[in-house]
């Protein structure tokens, strides 16, 4: 009993210490995290209202930085300053909080993707991806894979883009997350088209239109039709491309780029009049994003000089892209990441020797603690058996009033306890001792913690002892609860050992000290019942 009381007090102290050291905005930050997925706009509003200078402690500042970055991302706010998210990465790398570290690395990678710092982004996202795999978090495996695929797409690494786009779709499906699944299908369809795997791309894009219809997502349906049209165009299936873009036009969803592509399809399918009419409406000229299309129009119109000029611009743009891709050094970045991982593994291997030593020490401490636990448990069982014997002796008292009181008190528990005691004395065993101890623990709990049972106990004692507990409250109105219960248990004939456990005292000497103080207080009492009270306290000193 005293051990449980000690644990309870320790937990309360730790709770109070934790509360005193926590940030005043801790609850608000946790609230924002709780609604992040469903209400990211509200989460952003909550987090932006928290002054960072009021955040107390590294943990609160790091979590706030992470969640604020995440909320901005979910609200389509593009960030390029990594000072905020770097705070979160640095903190969570020093803890064992793998989930928040994974998120911090993911958004650090996303931010650097926005800055076109692809090598740095890829390194962070690989770390986030590995953590997600270790945590078996399907959703975040997919999210990291999607960002990695985007980096490879921007840098024309098609094979790697396909690999991670497939991982993205597989894990969104395992996570059962819509609309992420549909947009992962879209990503993979575009990736297959880039790799000129047109049948796979067309199959996925067609599947996407069916899914968009199922979920009544017109926006997704228009994207799917646009994707199908582009795939057919790249596959030189111009008639199929025309059908897809015309379906978009019938829905009033044909934008300028779509019109240009439709015009090009008309041109290639030998509908020059329709093509020129459509293209002229779009004001397609040099320097526009449709320079490739404009080049083909010039060639169809035999405008060789204009076509050559456009082609030179395309060549310069392509050269710029090539230089940019080469400067990213993605392969070097990937190598650096895995080299770092190998260094970590070597460090872990060297650390394992120290870990073994520490484990041995920890095991020795655990054995010592277990030994003390077993010794204390054995003592508790022996004390409980002594209390059980004490209760049986009380029942055997010839005083019919006391006998009736205790029998009523123990009710259905006494027969079990009495039979167990008989078994123990006839054939001593650890099992019987343990069962007796458990019964005593149950009785102690009932008649020391349960207010209703304690009230019943008082009623029984008052009934058989001339309202003595009522008189004590009247004569000593300031008596504390422990002294009051000491007198109550003493009247019932409980031993000092039993009373110590019922009062939650770790040592029996505390009961002797309490009796001594109570006796001194009673001697100064101005009451006609003083002698009776002193007799009760004095009689108890004979009970061991």
N, C-alpha and C positions, 0 to 999 in steps of 0.2 A: 504493500500500500504506500509506504513512504517513498519507495522508488518511483512509483507513478506520479506522486505529488511533486517530487524533485524534478522529474521530466517536464511536468506541466509548467512549473515555475520557470524552468530554463527556457522553454519555448516562448512563454510570455515575455521574458526579458529580451530574448533574441528578436521577437516581433517588435517590441518597443524600440529596440536599438535600430532595427531596420527602418522603422517608420521615421525615426528622428534623423537618420542619415539620408533618407530618400529625398528626391527633388520634389518641390511643392507641386510640380506639374506632372508627376509620374502617372497619376490616374488619368489625366487628360490625354497624355501620349498613348497610354494603353487603350483608351476609348477610340482614339483615331485609328490605331492599328486594327482594332476589332471591326471597324466599318470600312476599311480600306478597299476591299474587293467589291463590296456592294454599292458603297456611296463614296467614291474617290473625291468628288467635288467637296463634299462635307468634310472629309478627312483633311483635305488641303486647307480649307478655311480654318479648321480647328488648329492645325499645326502652325499656320502662319500667324495666328493670334498669340502664340507663345513666344515671349521675348527670350532669345537665346541667353542673354546675360543673367536671366533668372534661373537657368537650369543648373542644378547642383550635382556635381559628380560626372565622371567621364562616361559612365554607362548611359545616363539620361541624355547627355549631349550627343553621344554617338547614335543612340536609337532615334532621337529627334532628327538628326541629320539624314539618317537612312530613310525614315518614313517621309520626310519632307521631299526628298529627291524622288522617292517612289510615287508620291501623290502628284507631283508635278509631271512626271512621266505619264501617269495614268490620265492626266488631264491635258495631254498633248502639248505640254509646255517644253520646248526644246532648250536644254541647258548645255553650255559648253565650258563652264567654270567648274573644275573638279575639286575645289577646296573643301566644299561641304561634304561630299560623299567620301573624300579621302580620309576625313576624320573618322567616319564610320568604319572604313576598311581597316585603318590602323588599330582602332580599338578592338574590333571583333577578331582580328588576327591574334590578339594577345589573350583571348578567352577560349573556352571550349563550346561557345555558342555557334555551332556549325550552321544552323538555319539562318541566323541573321548575317553571318559572314557570307554565306552563299548569296543572299539578297544584295548585300553591299557590293560584292564583286560583280554581280550581274549589272547593277545600275552604274557602277564605275565603268564597266565595259560598254554599256549603252551610251554613256556620256561621251566617251572617247570615240565611239563610232560616229556620233554627231559632229565631232571635231575632225573627223576623217583621220584620226590617229589609229589606223586599223591594227597595226602591230601591237600597240599597247592594249587596245580593246580586246584583241584575240587572246592575249595572255590572261587577262582577267576573266574572260568568259570561259576559257578552258578550265580555270580553277573553279569557277562557279558550277560548271557542268560536272566536274569530278565530284564536287561536294553533293550535288543533287543526286548523282548516281549512288554515292555512299549512303545518303539519307533515304534512298529509294523513293524520292519525291518525283512522281511521273510528270506533274505539271511543270515543275521548274527544270526538269531535264529537257522537256519540250521547249520551254522559253529560252533556255541557254542555247539549245541546238538551233533555234530559229535565228537568233542573233549571229551565231557563228556562220550559218548558211548565208546570211545577208552580207557579212564581211567577204566571204568567198565570192559571192555574186558581184560585189562592187569591184573585186580584183580579178574577175574572169577565171576563177579556179572552179570550173564547172563540175568536175568529178567530186571534189570535196563538198561543193554546194548540194549536189544530189544526195550524198551520204547523210549530211546533217538535216536536209529537208525531209528525208525519209524517217530519220530518228524523231524529228519534230512531230510528224503526223502520227507515227506509231504511239508516242507517249501522250499526245493530246487525246487520242482514242482511249488509251488505258486509263487516263484521268477522267474520261467522260465529261470533257469541258467543251460546251458550245458557247459562242460561235467559233471558238479557237480551232475546232476540228475543220470547219468549213474553210477558214482562211489558210489553214495548213495545207489543205487539198489544193487551194489556189496557188500557194507558194510552190508546191511540188509540180503542179501542171506547168507553171512558167519555167521551172528549172529543167524539166524534161524537154520543153520546147527549145530552151537555150542549147541543150545537148543534142538537138535534132532528133530526139526520140518522139516523133510526132504522134504515133498511135497511142502511146502511153499518155502523152499530154492531152490529146483529144478525149480519151476515155475519162480521165480525171475531171476535165473541164465540163464534160457532159454530165458526169455524176454530180458536179457542183450545181448545175442548173436544177437538177431534180431536188437536191437538198434545199436550195433556195426557195423552190416552190413549196416544199414541205413545211419550211419554217416561215413562209410568207415574207421573205427577205428580198424585196425588190432591188435594193441597192446591190446585194450580192449577186442577184440574177443578172443585172446589167453588167457587172464586172465579169461574170462568167461568159456572157455572150461576147463581150469585147475580147476576152482572152481566146475564146474559140475562133473568132474572126482573125485575130492576129496569128494564131497557130496555123490556120488554113492558108493565110497569106504567105507565111514563111515556108510552108510546105508546097507553095505554088499551086494550091487548089483554089484558084481565084473565084470560081463559081460558088463554092461553099463559103468562102470569105464574104462574098457579096450578100449571101443569104443572112449571115450572122449580123453584118453591119446594118442591113435593111431592117432586121428585127429590132435593132437598137433604135433606128430612126423612127419606126412605127410607135415606139414608146417615148418619143421625144427625148431620148437620152444620148443622141449622137453629138459629141463635142467636136471641136475643131480638128483635133488629132484623128478622131474616128472618121470624120468626113474626108480628110486627106487620104487615109488608108483605103476608104471605100473608093475614092477617086482613082487611086493607084490600081486597085483591083479591076475597076472598069477599064482602065487603060490597058492592063495586061490581058484582059479578056476580050480585047478588041471592041470596046465600046468607047471610042475616043471622044465622041460628042458629049456623052454623059460624063465622062471623066473631066473634060475641060470645063464644062459648065460648073461642076462641083468644085473643082480645084480653083477656078477663078473666084468663086465666092469666098474661098478661105484666105485669099491674099497671101498665098504661099510664095515666099521670095527668098533671096539670099540672106544668109545669116539667121534664118529661123531654125527651130528645132527639127523641122522637116526637110533639112537640106538633102538628105538621101532621096526623099520623095521628089524634091524639086529637080534633082539631077536626072531622075528617070523621066520626068515630064519633059525636060529640055531635050533629052535624047529622043523621046517619042516625036517631038516637034522638029527634029533635025537642027536644033539650036546648039551646034557643037561647041562653039566658043563659050556660050553661057554654061553648058554642061561641064566643060573643062574647068572653068572658074570655080564652080560649086565643088567639083571633085578635089581641087586643090585645098579648099577650105575643109573638106572632110578628112583629107590626108593629114592636115595640120592638127585637127582635133584628135584624130586617132593617135598621132605621135605624142600628143600631150597626155592622153590616157595611158599610153605605154610607159612613158617616163614616170608617171604617177604610180603606176602599179609596181614598177621596178624599185622605186624608192621606198615602198612600204616594207619590203623584205619580210613577207609573211612566213616564208619557210624558215628564215633565221629566227623569227619570233617564236615559232613553234618549237624549234630546236632548243632555244634558250629556256623555254618553259619546261621541257622534259629534262634538260640538264639540271635545272633547279630542283625538279622532283627527285632526280637521282641523288643529288647532294643531300636533300632532306632525308632520303632513305638511309644514306651512309651515316648521317648524324644520328638518326634513330637507332641504327645498329650499334654505334659506339655508346649511345646512351643506355642501351639494353643491359650492359654490364652493371652500370649503376642501378638500374631498375631492379635487377636480380637481388643486389645487396639490400636495396630498400625494401624489396618484397619480403626478404628473409626477416628483416627487422620488424616489418609490419606484421608478419605471421607470428613472430614471437610475442609481440604486443597483443595480438588477437587471442593467442593461446592464454596469455596471462589474464586478459579481460574475461575470457570464457571461464577460466578457472574461478575467478572471483565471482562471476555471475552464478556459476553452479554452487559455489560455497554459500553465497547469499540466499540462493533459492532453497538450498537444503535447510538453511537456518529458518527461512520463512515457513517452510513445510513443518519443521519441528515445532516452531512457535504456534502454528495453526493447529497442530495435533494437540498441543498442550491446552489451547483454547477449547478444542472439542471436548477434551476430558473435563475441563472446567464447566462447560455447559451441561455435560452428563451428570456431574456432581451436583450442580444447581438443581437439576430435575429431581435428583434423589433426596433433596432436603425434605425433612418431614413437615416443614411449614407448608400447609396446603395452599395458602394464598400465593406464596412465591412459586410453588409448583404449577399452579393454574396459570399464573402470569407468563412464565417462561414457555410452557407448553403452547399457550395461545400465540405467543410471540413467534416461536419457530414454526408453528403450524406444520405444513407439509414437508418442511426441510428436516425436522428432527428425526423422523423415522428413518430417512435415508442416512443421516449422520450417525444415528445410534447403531444401525446395522453395519455400517462401515467400520465403526470403532470395534465392534465385536469381532468382525473378520480380522482386523489388524491384530488384536490381542491373541486370537486363536492361531493365526498364521501370519506373522509380520511380512510385509512385502512393500516394495517401493510404489507399486501400482495403487495399493490401498491407501498409502500415505498421501499420494498425489490426489486421489479422489477426495479424501477427507479435507486436504488443504484447499481444493477448489470449492468445496461446499462452504468452508469457513470464509473464503474470499467473497463468495456470493452473499453470505449472511452479513459480513462486514459492510459490503457495498450497500445492501438494503437498509441497514440500520445505522449507517453513518452518513450516507449521501442522499437517501430518499426522504424528502420532507414529509411525505404522507406516512411512511412507516414510522418515522420518529414521532410524529404526532400520535399515532396509534400507541406507541410505546409509552408516551406520557400519560395517555388516558388510562392504560392498564395499571401503571404505577400509582396514579392518583386514586384509582378505584380501590386498590388493595392496601394503600398506605395512607389513608385519611387525607387525601388531597395535598400530599407533601410538596409536590412540584409547584402547585398553585401558591402554597404558602411561601415557598422559597422566593418566587418571583415578587410576591408582595413585600416580604421582609428585606430582600436584597434586590431592588429594582435595577441596579447597575451591574448585576452579575453578567460576566461575558459568556458567550455561547459554550466555550470549551469547559469552563468551570461548571456550568449548568449541566452539561452532558456527563461530566465526570461524576457528579452526584447521582444522576439518573442511572448510569451503568453500575455504580457502586451499590445502590439500593437493590438492583437485580442480582448482585452477587458475582459480577464479573471480576476476574483476576486482573492484577495490574498489567500483565502481558496483554490480555484481551483488550483492556481499556486503551492501552497505548496504540494498538492497531486500529481500534475503532475511532480514535481521535486523530489518527494519522501522524503520531509522534514516532520519529525514527529510533528513539531510545527509551527504555523503560524508566530511566532516571528522570526523564522529563515529567512522568506521572508523580513520582515521589516529590519532586520540587513543587509541582502544582498543588499537591495535597498540603504541603507545608505552608505555602502562601495562603491557600484557602482557609486553613485552620487558624492562622494568625488573624485573618480578616473576620472569621466567625467569632473569635474571642472578644472582639470589640463590638459585636452586634448587640443592639438593644432590642431584644425580642424574647418573648416567653418561650420560643421554640429553639433557643440557642443551644441548650443542652442536647436536644434531640439531633440537631445538625452536627454537633461536635462528635456525638456518639457514632453517627454514620461514617464520618471521615476517619475517626479513630479505629473503628472496626475494620476498615478497608486495609489498614496497614498490616493486618494479619494474613491477608490473602496474597499469595505469591503468584 
